[in-house]
Structures are given as C-alpha cells and as structure tokens.
Amino acid sequence: MGLLFSLPAATGSTAIAPSPEPGLGDLPESCVASVIGHLEPMQICQLAKLNRAFRGASSADFVWESKLPVNYEDLIGRVFENDASFCKGLCKRDIYARLCRANSFDGGSKGLIEIWVILQKVWLDKRTANICMSVSSNGLAITGIDDRRYWSRIPTEESRFASVAYLQQIWWFEVDGEIEFPFPAGSYSIFFRLQLGCAHKRFGRRICNSEHVHGWDKKPVRFQLSTSDGQQATKQCYLKEQGRWIHYHAGDFVVSSSCKSIKVKYSMTQIDCTHTKGGLCVDSVQILPAEFKGRLQHF
C-alpha cells in the first residue's frame, strides 16, 4: 500500500510555518484598558471573559476609579465607618463590587434579646454606579408604633429587611424620617413603599388579607420632604389599590455638590381625626436617582 501522505522533498533547508495572524489577545493591556474605560461596568465585566489581555485590562484601577462616585472615599467612611480601613488593601474594582452590595449601615442597634436591627441599606447600582438607599420601617418615627392596639411588626419575605410595620387602626397617622448622607451630586426621588392589606402564604399561594383596610378613601395622604439647603416638596394622594406593593412618590431633591453631606427629612401623614384608618403595611422609604422612576419594580 502507498503512503497516505508524502514527505517534503529533501532540499537541504527547513520549511518555516507561516506565523499566525495577530488577534485581540495580542493587544497591549494599556490600550485595551483605555478603550473599555468608556464602557458601562457590566459591559467591562463581560469583556473580561474574552481573553487574558481583556481580563488584565478590566482590573486596571484607572478604569474602575472612573466608574466610582467622585466622593467614593466619603461613602466608604460613612457606610463602613467601623471597618473603613479594609478598603485600603483593595483594588478599585473590588471597592466597586463591595459598594454594589446592599450594605447595612448607621444605626444598627441591639435590643434586649441581642438581635441586630438593620435600619438602612445603601448600594451602588451595578449598571450606572448611582447611589440607592432604603430606610426600613424600623428606621422611621411612626406615631403609636409601640402600642400593640394600633401597630405590629410582621415578618415577611417581601421586604429586604424581613419585616414590615402593619397598621391595624388609628386616628392620627404620621410617619417621619430623616437621613444625613454624602450623596453624590445629582437628582434624587423619595418613595414610600406601601401596601394596603396584609399578605401571607397559604398552600404556597400568596393571599392578601384586606380585613382592616379602611379610611384611606376619605382623605388624601400628605407626603412631604425638605432638605438642609432649603428645598421643599409636598404631594397628596389617596391610597386606593389593595394587595400589592406600590411606591408612592414623596418628591424630588437635587444635590449640587458631592463635597458635603445633605440632610433630608421626609414624612407621610393623614391626621384628620374625624375617622380612623387601617390595614396598611409600611415597608420602607426608598431614595433613588430620579431617572430610576421607571425601574421601581426592582426595588
């Protein structure tokens, strides 16, 4: 049988294989980093899977420092005030990743049974690096909250804080809160996350009990906010829809400088004592970038 392949003729010289064409993996990491620095954080993370050059470039400090808020060091000092030194050993990418978690901060306190009460959570939006904040019902001043005739704390999986404040019935309804925080410059909106009725699971199905819901259709609820630099907003609306969580817009405020903290006060009231109202779940107050109004279902 003949050979299935033929050997090259002996010519006294060794054949040289053509060199492979250059590819993306041959690009200098510094060049790649300069390009991907213009992309969104999620896109950078996707490109890091492409090859070694992109993986190395995606870890460059100057790439991620451009994504962090201008005052990210102030944010670290406030959010991790008891452990801010840990960030000194982290690269900017890891600092960004840590800030994108829902970090509990400021005001956690232990009760008599040594349970840590989480009052606020703050995080960076992974896609835009904008600051988002959520203040739990435990972090709000609620009139009558300690009187079991009116209010109770209900555990639930539908809250990022694992519990909500439930109003059975009251004459004077008032919920207040305030926060002082180094928000990066930008426009922000405040929302109260509320639900008429109390939801629970039965045989794996979600059921909302509207037994105590009353009084919210007679007078509107007043939402107010004010800031330490003189901004104010007031809105009124009726609470009507039952059985699902709704973000009620309290107003907007603008932070003009990232160099200092701003104090924001917010409230919701219905203090017409001609009738009682009840059957309301108060979960939290959300402080979000104003452009996030169309994404409220994610919060």
Salt bridges, closest charged atoms under 4 A:
ASP94 OD1 - ARG93 NE 3.74
ASP106 OD2 - ARG78 NH2 2.50
GLU114 OE1 - LYS110 NZ 3.87
ASP125 OD1 - ARG295 NH2 3.04
ASP147 OD2 - ARG149 NH2 2.59
GLU158 OE2 - ARG206 NE 2.52
GLU178 OE2 - LYS263 NZ 3.84
GLU241 OE2 - ARG244 NE 2.39
ASP252 OD1 - HIS249 NE2 2.72
ASP252 OD2 - LYS293 NZ 3.30
ASP272 OD2 - LYS219 NZ 3.74
ASP283 OD2 - ARG193 NH1 2.74
